[in-house]
């Protein structure tokens, strides 16, 4: 652009000098005057051109300096923004590190307490005065059980099995029921009936329930971070609810992980729910206050106190397909419920929904049962027909909190007293 400007100015100067020289020649001044005027005009023109060129150079320089200053200010602003982002990121990483460290410390402390309680319970039971043979036999059984439990815990051999709960009739998985299982050092899965037969006489059932419940919730927390849209039923015993030492710590742990409330549903059997005392009811209310819900399984009587269920924040009841279909009787040309003769069978699920309770037909084994259950307007089903319980991937278990190295450290500190 500047070169074009210089060329135009030079042309203009030349034309001006020629015009002046031509005018002098025509006025009779002669060729000498015309040439002199031409030369003088060119000299003057080039002088003016030099002045204008310097002015243009200075203007361009000022423009360049202004551009550099503007770019500098822009760069300084961007650097300041980057510095602020780095500071924010550093604070976020630090806060997250501190939070995770606090969580892990809390979990290890609770785990240490649970293991200590189990050890103390065993010591107390073994100190009871019995005959030598019986005492020795009981000590051997209890010690073997305790050794199996502590090794399973230390080596992450507490597995979580999940069975799908599906919507009907779509059969889309919307929940899972969880089952905790122990594996011995050979990899063999120990069913609850196997080790509870020894644990119950020794008073260890509550301690094992607490350990398995805590471990289950730890793993469920990991799963919830991957898919918060799927709820998981997790069994909780009356012993855990009334344990004055365990429950306050467990409640504190859940209070720090309220994000699980939408996806974790605590489940009790109908008999356990009906036998709950004031302590258990109060502790259930504390869990409900921070957002957790409840479910009843092993329902043997469909004539439930739904007002009591609503007060206790029970949102689901699981009734076996066999029980549901066995309740259906024909009366006066219509299907009614045997235990609720004033209610038509097709209205039972609608009635429970008025109290905020959904019915889940469990132990569904055959397609014919699905057809009959749908006639009752049941919205959910569970059973081997929809999927058997399966162990979750080892990779997920490995990523769950309280890894083996921390657990081993806790157990080694207690080993001398076992």
C-alpha positions as CSV (number, residue, x, y, z in Angstrom):
1,X,0.0,0.0,0.0
2,X,2.8,2.4,0.9
3,X,4.6,1.7,-2.5
4,X,1.5,2.6,-4.4
5,X,1.2,5.8,-2.4
6,X,4.8,6.8,-3.2
7,X,4.3,6.0,-7.0
8,X,1.2,8.2,-7.2
9,X,2.9,11.1,-5.4
10,X,6.0,10.8,-7.7
11,X,3.7,10.9,-10.8
12,X,1.9,13.9,-9.4
13,X,5.2,15.8,-8.7
14,X,6.4,15.1,-12.3
15,X,3.1,16.3,-13.8
16,X,3.2,19.5,-11.7
17,X,6.8,20.3,-12.8
18,X,6.0,19.7,-16.5
19,X,2.9,21.9,-16.2
20,X,4.9,24.8,-14.7
21,X,7.7,24.5,-17.3
22,X,5.1,24.4,-20.1
23,X,3.4,27.5,-18.8
24,X,6.7,29.5,-18.6
25,X,7.6,28.4,-22.2
26,X,4.3,29.5,-23.6
27,X,4.5,32.8,-21.7
28,X,7.7,33.5,-23.8
29,X,10.2,33.0,-21.2
30,X,12.1,30.6,-23.5
31,X,13.5,27.2,-23.3
32,X,16.0,28.0,-20.6
33,X,13.4,29.3,-18.2
34,X,11.2,26.3,-18.9
35,X,14.1,23.9,-18.2
36,X,15.0,25.8,-15.0
37,X,11.4,25.7,-13.9
38,X,11.2,22.0,-14.6
39,X,14.4,21.3,-12.6
40,X,13.3,23.6,-9.8
41,X,9.9,22.1,-9.7
42,X,11.3,18.6,-9.6
43,X,13.7,19.6,-6.8
44,X,10.8,21.1,-4.8
45,X,8.6,18.1,-5.5
46,X,11.3,15.7,-4.3
47,X,11.8,17.8,-1.1
48,X,8.0,17.7,-0.5
49,X,8.1,14.0,-1.3
50,X,10.8,13.4,1.3
51,X,8.8,15.3,3.9
52,X,5.7,13.4,3.1
53,X,7.6,10.1,3.1
54,X,9.1,10.8,6.5
55,X,5.6,11.6,7.7
56,X,4.3,8.4,6.4
57,X,7.2,6.4,7.9
58,X,6.6,8.0,11.3
59,X,2.8,7.3,11.0
60,X,3.5,3.7,10.1
61,X,6.0,3.4,13.0
62,X,3.5,4.9,15.4
63,X,0.9,2.5,14.0
64,X,3.3,-0.5,14.5
65,X,4.1,0.6,18.0
66,X,0.4,0.9,18.8
67,X,-0.1,-2.6,17.4
68,X,2.7,-4.0,19.5
69,X,1.3,-2.3,22.6
70,X,-2.2,-3.8,21.9
71,X,-0.7,-7.2,21.2
72,X,1.3,-6.9,24.5
73,X,-1.8,-6.0,26.4
74,X,-3.7,-8.9,24.9
75,X,-0.9,-11.3,25.7
76,X,-0.7,-10.0,29.2
77,X,-4.4,-10.6,29.7
78,X,-4.2,-14.1,28.3
79,X,-1.3,-14.9,30.6
80,X,-3.2,-13.6,33.6
81,X,-6.2,-15.8,32.6
82,X,-3.9,-18.8,32.3
83,X,-2.4,-18.1,35.6
84,X,-5.8,-17.9,37.2
85,X,-6.9,-21.2,35.6
86,X,-3.7,-22.9,36.8
87,X,-4.3,-21.5,40.3
88,X,-7.9,-22.8,40.3
89,X,-6.8,-26.2,38.9
90,X,-4.1,-26.5,41.6
91,X,-6.6,-25.7,44.3
92,X,-9.1,-28.2,42.9
93,X,-6.5,-31.0,42.7
94,X,-5.4,-30.2,46.2
95,X,-8.9,-30.2,47.6
96,X,-9.7,-33.5,45.7
97,X,-6.6,-35.1,47.0
98,X,-7.4,-34.0,50.6
99,X,-11.0,-35.3,50.2
100,X,-9.9,-38.7,48.8
101,X,-7.3,-39.0,51.6
102,X,-9.8,-38.2,54.2
103,X,-12.3,-40.7,52.7
104,X,-9.7,-43.4,52.6
105,X,-8.5,-42.7,56.2
106,X,-12.1,-42.8,57.3
107,X,-12.8,-46.1,55.6
108,X,-9.6,-47.8,56.9
109,X,-10.4,-46.5,60.4
110,X,-13.9,-48.1,60.2
111,X,-12.5,-51.3,58.8
112,X,-10.0,-51.5,61.6
113,X,-12.8,-51.0,64.1
114,X,-15.0,-53.7,62.5
115,X,-12.1,-56.2,62.5
116,X,-11.3,-55.3,66.1
117,X,-15.0,-55.9,67.1
118,X,-14.9,-59.3,65.5
119,X,-11.8,-60.2,67.3
120,X,-13.1,-59.0,70.7
121,X,-16.4,-60.9,70.1
122,X,-14.5,-64.0,69.4
123,X,-12.3,-63.6,72.5
124,X,-15.3,-63.0,74.6
125,X,-17.1,-66.1,73.4
126,X,-14.1,-68.3,73.7
127,X,-13.6,-67.3,77.3
128,X,-17.0,-68.7,78.3
129,X,-16.6,-71.7,80.7
130,X,-17.2,-74.9,78.9
131,X,-16.0,-78.5,79.0
132,X,-12.6,-79.0,77.5
133,X,-13.7,-81.0,74.4
134,X,-16.6,-78.7,73.5
135,X,-14.4,-75.6,74.1
136,X,-11.7,-76.9,71.9
137,X,-14.0,-77.9,69.1
138,X,-15.8,-74.5,69.2
139,X,-12.5,-72.7,69.3
140,X,-11.2,-74.5,66.3
141,X,-14.4,-73.8,64.3
142,X,-14.6,-70.2,65.2
143,X,-10.9,-69.6,64.6
144,X,-11.1,-71.2,61.2
145,X,-14.1,-69.0,60.3
146,X,-12.3,-65.9,61.6
147,X,-9.2,-66.8,59.6
148,X,-11.3,-67.3,56.4
149,X,-13.1,-63.9,56.9
150,X,-10.0,-61.9,57.6
151,X,-8.1,-63.5,54.7
152,X,-11.0,-62.9,52.4
153,X,-11.1,-59.3,53.5
154,X,-7.3,-58.7,53.3
155,X,-7.1,-60.2,49.8
156,X,-10.2,-58.6,48.4
157,X,-12.0,-62.0,48.3
158,X,-15.4,-60.4,49.2
159,X,-17.3,-60.6,45.9
160,X,-20.4,-58.7,44.9
161,X,-23.0,-60.6,42.8
162,X,-25.7,-58.6,41.0
163,X,-29.0,-59.9,39.7
164,X,-31.1,-57.6,37.4
165,X,-34.5,-56.3,38.3
166,X,-36.4,-55.4,35.1
167,X,-39.3,-53.3,34.1
168,X,-42.4,-55.1,32.7
169,X,-43.3,-55.7,30.0
170,X,-40.2,-54.1,28.4
171,X,-37.7,-56.2,30.4
172,X,-35.2,-53.3,30.6
173,X,-32.8,-53.5,33.6
174,X,-33.7,-50.7,36.0
175,X,-32.3,-52.1,39.3
176,X,-29.9,-54.7,40.6
177,X,-30.0,-56.7,43.8
178,X,-26.6,-57.3,45.4
179,X,-25.4,-60.3,47.2
180,X,-22.1,-60.5,49.1
181,X,-20.1,-63.7,48.9
182,X,-16.8,-64.8,50.5
183,X,-14.2,-66.9,48.7
184,X,-11.7,-69.1,50.5
185,X,-8.0,-69.4,49.6
186,X,-8.9,-72.0,46.9
187,X,-11.3,-69.7,45.2
188,X,-14.4,-71.6,46.3
189,X,-17.4,-69.4,46.9
190,X,-18.8,-69.8,50.5
191,X,-22.5,-69.5,50.7
192,X,-23.9,-67.7,53.8
193,X,-25.5,-70.9,55.2
194,X,-22.0,-72.5,55.3
195,X,-20.3,-70.0,57.5
196,X,-23.3,-68.7,59.4
197,X,-23.8,-72.1,60.9
198,X,-20.5,-71.6,62.7
199,X,-20.8,-67.9,63.2
200,X,-24.2,-67.8,64.8
201,X,-23.4,-69.8,67.9
202,X,-20.2,-67.7,68.4
203,X,-22.1,-64.4,68.2
204,X,-20.2,-63.4,65.1
205,X,-23.1,-62.9,62.7
206,X,-23.5,-59.2,63.5
207,X,-19.8,-58.6,63.0
208,X,-19.8,-60.4,59.6
209,X,-23.0,-58.6,58.6
210,X,-21.3,-55.3,59.3
211,X,-18.2,-56.2,57.4
212,X,-20.1,-57.4,54.4
213,X,-22.5,-54.5,54.4
214,X,-19.7,-52.0,54.5
215,X,-17.8,-53.8,51.8
216,X,-20.9,-54.0,49.7
217,X,-21.5,-50.2,50.0
218,X,-17.9,-49.5,49.1
219,X,-18.3,-51.4,45.9
220,X,-21.7,-50.0,45.1
221,X,-20.3,-46.5,45.5
222,X,-17.8,-47.4,42.7
223,X,-20.6,-48.7,40.5
224,X,-22.8,-45.7,41.1
225,X,-20.1,-43.4,39.7
226,X,-20.2,-45.4,36.5
227,X,-24.0,-45.5,36.1
228,X,-26.2,-43.4,38.4
229,X,-29.4,-44.3,36.6
230,X,-29.5,-47.9,37.9
231,X,-30.4,-48.5,41.6
232,X,-28.9,-51.3,43.6
233,X,-30.6,-53.1,46.5
234,X,-28.3,-53.9,49.3
235,X,-29.2,-56.1,52.3
236,X,-29.0,-54.6,55.8
237,X,-29.6,-56.6,59.0
238,X,-31.3,-55.6,62.2
239,X,-28.0,-56.3,63.9
240,X,-26.3,-53.6,61.8
241,X,-29.1,-51.2,62.5
242,X,-29.0,-51.6,66.2
243,X,-25.2,-51.8,66.6
244,X,-24.5,-48.8,68.7
245,X,-20.8,-48.9,67.8
246,X,-21.0,-49.6,64.1
247,X,-24.0,-47.7,63.0
248,X,-22.9,-44.1,64.0
249,X,-19.7,-44.6,62.0
250,X,-21.6,-46.1,59.1
251,X,-24.1,-43.2,59.1
252,X,-21.2,-40.7,59.1
253,X,-19.7,-42.5,56.1
254,X,-23.0,-42.4,54.2
255,X,-23.5,-38.7,55.1
256,X,-20.2,-38.0,53.4
257,X,-21.4,-39.9,50.4
258,X,-24.9,-38.6,49.9
259,X,-24.5,-38.9,46.1
260,X,-25.2,-42.7,46.6
261,X,-28.7,-42.0,48.1
262,X,-30.4,-42.0,44.7
263,X,-28.9,-45.4,43.7
264,X,-28.6,-47.4,46.9
265,X,-31.7,-49.0,48.5
266,X,-31.4,-50.8,51.8
267,X,-33.3,-54.1,52.0
268,X,-34.8,-56.0,54.9
269,X,-36.9,-59.1,55.2
270,X,-40.6,-58.7,56.1
271,X,-40.1,-60.5,59.4
272,X,-37.1,-58.4,60.3
273,X,-39.0,-55.2,59.5
274,X,-41.9,-56.2,61.6
275,X,-39.6,-57.1,64.5
276,X,-37.7,-53.9,64.5
277,X,-37.6,-52.0,67.7
278,X,-37.3,-48.3,68.5
279,X,-33.5,-48.2,68.0
280,X,-33.7,-49.8,64.6
281,X,-36.7,-47.6,63.5
282,X,-34.9,-44.5,64.7
283,X,-31.7,-45.5,62.7
284,X,-33.8,-46.2,59.6
285,X,-35.2,-42.7,59.9
286,X,-31.7,-41.3,60.1
287,X,-30.8,-43.0,56.8
288,X,-34.1,-41.8,55.3
289,X,-33.3,-38.2,56.4
290,X,-30.1,-38.2,54.2
291,X,-32.0,-39.5,51.2
292,X,-31.8,-43.3,51.4
293,X,-34.8,-45.6,50.7
294,X,-35.8,-49.1,51.8
295,X,-37.2,-52.2,50.4
296,X,-38.8,-55.4,51.9
297,X,-38.1,-58.8,50.5
298,X,-39.1,-62.3,51.6
299,X,-42.7,-61.0,51.9
300,X,-45.0,-63.9,53.0
301,X,-48.1,-61.9,53.5
302,X,-49.5,-59.4,51.0
303,X,-51.8,-57.8,53.6
304,X,-49.2,-55.3,54.6
305,X,-49.5,-52.2,56.8
306,X,-48.8,-49.7,53.9
307,X,-49.2,-46.7,56.2
308,X,-46.4,-48.1,58.3
309,X,-44.3,-48.7,55.2
310,X,-44.8,-45.2,54.0
311,X,-43.8,-43.8,57.4
312,X,-40.6,-45.9,57.3
313,X,-39.8,-44.7,53.7
314,X,-40.2,-48.2,52.3
315,X,-40.5,-47.7,48.6
316,X,-40.5,-51.3,47.3
317,X,-41.8,-54.7,48.4
318,X,-40.6,-57.9,46.7
319,X,-43.2,-60.7,46.6
320,X,-42.5,-64.0,44.9
321,X,-44.5,-64.7,41.8
322,X,-45.7,-67.9,43.4
323,X,-47.1,-66.0,46.4
324,X,-48.7,-63.3,44.2
325,X,-50.4,-65.9,41.9
326,X,-51.4,-68.0,44.8
327,X,-53.3,-65.1,46.3
328,X,-55.5,-64.8,43.2
329,X,-58.9,-66.4,43.7
330,X,-62.1,-66.1,41.7
331,X,-65.0,-64.5,43.6
332,X,-68.3,-63.6,42.1
333,X,-66.9,-63.8,38.6
334,X,-63.8,-61.7,39.3
335,X,-60.3,-62.2,40.4
336,X,-59.7,-61.1,44.0
337,X,-56.8,-61.3,46.5
338,X,-57.2,-64.2,49.0
339,X,-56.0,-62.0,51.9
340,X,-57.7,-58.8,50.7
341,X,-61.1,-60.0,49.4
342,X,-62.4,-56.4,48.9
343,X,-59.7,-55.6,46.4
344,X,-59.6,-56.9,42.9
345,X,-56.3,-58.6,42.0
346,X,-55.7,-56.1,39.1
347,X,-56.0,-53.2,41.6
348,X,-53.5,-54.5,44.2
349,X,-50.4,-52.7,42.6
350,X,-52.4,-49.5,42.1
351,X,-53.3,-49.5,45.8
352,X,-49.7,-49.9,46.9
353,X,-48.7,-47.0,44.6
354,X,-51.1,-44.7,46.5
355,X,-48.7,-45.2,49.4
356,X,-45.6,-44.7,47.3
357,X,-44.8,-48.4,47.2
358,X,-43.9,-50.3,44.1
359,X,-44.4,-54.1,44.0
360,X,-41.6,-56.2,42.5
361,X,-42.5,-59.8,41.5
362,X,-39.4,-61.8,42.4
363,X,-38.4,-65.4,41.8
364,X,-40.0,-65.3,38.3
365,X,-38.9,-68.6,36.6
366,X,-41.3,-69.1,33.7
367,X,-42.8,-67.2,30.9
368,X,-46.3,-68.1,32.0
369,X,-45.7,-66.4,35.3
370,X,-44.8,-63.2,33.4
371,X,-48.2,-63.2,31.7
372,X,-50.1,-63.7,35.0
373,X,-48.0,-61.0,36.7
374,X,-48.8,-58.5,34.0
375,X,-52.5,-59.1,34.7
376,X,-51.8,-57.7,38.2
377,X,-50.3,-54.5,36.8
378,X,-47.0,-55.3,38.4
379,X,-44.3,-52.9,37.0
380,X,-41.1,-54.8,37.9
381,X,-39.8,-58.4,37.9
382,X,-36.8,-60.3,39.2
383,X,-35.8,-63.9,38.8
384,X,-33.6,-66.4,36.9
385,X,-35.9,-65.9,33.8
386,X,-34.5,-62.3,33.5
387,X,-30.9,-63.1,34.6
388,X,-29.0,-65.0,37.3
389,X,-26.8,-63.4,39.9
390,X,-23.4,-62.7,38.4
391,X,-20.1,-61.6,40.0
392,X,-19.1,-58.1,38.9
393,X,-15.8,-57.8,37.0
394,X,-12.6,-58.2,39.0
395,X,-11.4,-54.9,37.5
396,X,-14.2,-53.0,39.2
397,X,-13.5,-54.8,42.5
398,X,-9.8,-53.8,42.2
399,X,-10.8,-50.1,41.8
400,X,-13.0,-50.1,44.8
401,X,-11.8,-48.1,47.9
402,X,-9.9,-49.7,50.8
403,X,-7.5,-51.7,48.6
404,X,-5.7,-54.8,49.9
405,X,-2.5,-53.0,51.0
406,X,-4.4,-50.8,53.4
407,X,-6.5,-53.7,54.7
408,X,-3.4,-55.8,55.2
409,X,-1.8,-53.1,57.2
410,X,-4.9,-52.9,59.5
411,X,-5.0,-56.7,59.9
412,X,-1.3,-57.1,60.6
413,X,-1.7,-54.7,63.5
414,X,-4.5,-56.9,65.0
415,X,-2.9,-60.3,64.1
416,X,-0.9,-60.5,67.3
417,X,-4.2,-60.6,69.4
418,X,-5.9,-63.3,67.3
